[in-house]
Amino acid sequence: MKDIRDHELLIVREFDAPVALVFRLWEDRHHMLRWWGPEEFTTVELDWELTPGRRWGGAMTSRHYGLSRFAGIIREVERNRRIVFTFQWDEASGRDRDTLVTVTFTEQDGRTIRTFHQTPFSTVAIRDSHVGGWNSLFNKQQIYVENIAFAVEKGLKP
């Protein structure tokens, strides 16, 4: 794995679920609505379709932080392997510039290794401010994915 620089964020997660399922839950906005956003947030809008060149965006809210809007452009999609998109907080938030997110999926022994890479951040402090939010979102995603995988394995309708 390459060295991560100060302007990059890398988060690797392993899911007890096959790649096709983990990817599908990124592909389908109805599923994403259930896990997108940190644990204390609820996603209230999400316009997400994995079509290269298409704009996407959404909003999430929390009792402590209020409404946060975000948007970007889907850049690349390689089914069951990779999603590349830009991510930008609403300009009114005063947060960092546009970043590029690359999400890769690999399968190993029926499990999925999902790598999340985001860059560039203008400062280490801004990069580090994203670590908690993304990890919190991925905690929700992990529970959601593995509950669906369990249901599928047991022959239940997720």
Disulfide bonds with the S-S distance in Angstrom:
none
